[in-house]
Amino acid sequence: MKILIVGAGLYGAVLGRALAEAGHQVHFIEKRDHIAGNCCDFVNAHGIRVHRYGPHIFHTSNEKVISYVKRFAEWTPYRHRVRAQLENGIHVPLPVNRETLIHVPADRVIDVFYRPYTKKMWGLSIEELDPSILSRVPITPDAPDDYFPHDTFVGFPLGGYTQFVGEILRHKSISVALSAPYSYGQEEAFDFCFNAMPIDEYFDFQLGRLPYRSIRFHHFDVPAPRMSPFSVINFTHDGPMTRVTEWKNFPDHGEAQNFTSLTFEEPCADHENNYERYYPVKDRAGLNRTLYKSYQALTPSRMKFIGRTGLYAYLDMHQAISSALAVAEEFLTQN
Ligand SMILES: Cc1cc2nc3c(=O)[nH]c(=O)nc-3n(C[C@H](O)[C@H](O)[C@H](O)COP(=O)(O)OP(=O)(O)OC[C@H]3O[C@@H](n4cnc5c(N)ncnc54)[C@H](O)[C@@H]3O)c2cc1C
């Protein structure tokens, strides 16, 4: 079959590779000028690797996903340790554990770590937020100094994520057109279309817009060897930035002698950032999910929506891979 995939992000790439290996011809159209979607990274003028859309830490315990990713890259192991900066400048571990509680009493934990973060990240007060988002950030005094303590595989692809996705796409039956946004009816020249574009955009927003949170990234190159020993520092103040990443503190991300590169993150609504859609907004009443389902019901018969904005779901990289492999398997049993 001739298959069109809209979007050359990780989800589409994994799916496209499986279809190509099964003998189908796969053509990608990608509106950005690069592959790898939001995992895209690059090496800057100081030789430091920067993740263009914020820090991406690959983490999983799924054996199928682990053996899949090892086919396309060597991986540098890493344990992610996040620090929060208190207003007095002291850095404490996150998730909150015993060491954190030495500096912040237990009855202040919500006000110090969650209340300002929730307001900045989601534009909502903690009381308005869907409680399941809060449960993703546990408060446990016994928490180890490790952000992903239960994952057996945490790391970075040697050579970066863009190269990793490039390897997945490197197959004789795959072609990729960059700077090629979807245009209406394009799928008609193909037998089937997998579509990672925002589902509401495909239907020209006829039922309304699905809201997303976005992030403005502020990159700085600083003429100093290092600003802190930590890769990611979350801010607890009520200013607009949520966190800063110091890239060279990740393994294999560059060793510039006299420069360090930092990225600060400022969350905002997607309409305040050129409709860069990062996080689907979960509302407590579930109205956004209902709207998504109404769009999904309109899907043409030879199309399937995929990926974060096609499914309107938060997907980490390992979940995107696992879901893409399952979709490919289902498609291949039927075709
Ligand atoms: C800020 C941020 C931080 C993250 N951190 C982590 C992390 O630490 N660990 C982790 O596991 N995951 C992380 N993720 C998730 C990770 O980015 C995704 O799991 C991964 O990129 C897979 O996404 P995807 O392929 O579904 O979508 P995307 O990466 O969004 O790819 C979709 C592609 O479709 C293209 N597209 C959209 N519309 C059109 C159109 N009209 N025409 C053509 N092309 C189109 C887009 O340009 C994009 O390239 C993070 C995500 C964000 C936003």
The ligand as an ORCA input file, in Angstrom:
! r2SCAN-3c Opt
* xyz 0 1
  C       8.127     20.312     26.618
  C       8.103     18.822     26.464
  C       8.928     18.029     27.244
  C       8.889     16.639     27.133
  N       9.724     15.886     27.901
  C       9.700     14.541     27.775
  C      10.578     13.723     28.556
  O      11.371     14.209     29.379
  N      10.505     12.375     28.399
  C       9.647     11.786     27.503
  O       9.622     10.556     27.410
  N       8.824     12.546     26.733
  C       8.844     13.891     26.844
  N       8.016     14.655     26.061
  C       7.116     13.968     25.096
  C       7.776     13.718     23.731
  O       8.087     14.938     23.112
  C       6.796     12.920     22.845
  O       6.461     11.713     23.486
  C       7.402     12.551     21.523
  O       7.899     13.688     20.895
  C       6.386     11.848     20.625
  O       5.477     12.775     20.192
  P       4.625     12.608     18.832
  O       5.435     11.973     17.769
  O       3.347     11.988     19.212
  O       4.322     14.124     18.509
  P       5.254     15.298     18.006
  O       6.624     15.175     18.513
  O       4.504     16.537     18.319
  O       5.270     15.056     16.428
  C       4.199     15.409     15.598
  C       4.769     15.986     14.328
  O       3.689     16.334     13.456
  C       4.029     17.534     12.800
  N       2.811     18.192     12.309
  C       1.825     18.757     13.054
  N       0.884     19.320     12.238
  C       1.299     19.087     10.962
  C       0.752     19.424      9.702
  N      -0.385     20.136      9.572
  N       1.415     19.026      8.573
  C       2.589     18.306      8.685
  N       3.150     17.980      9.879
  C       2.505     18.353     10.998
  C       4.730     18.334     13.886
  O       5.519     19.381     13.356
  C       5.563     17.262     14.584
  O       6.849     17.147     14.023
  C       8.007     16.039     26.191
  C       7.192     16.844     25.402
  C       7.219     18.215     25.535
  C       6.309     19.053     24.686
*
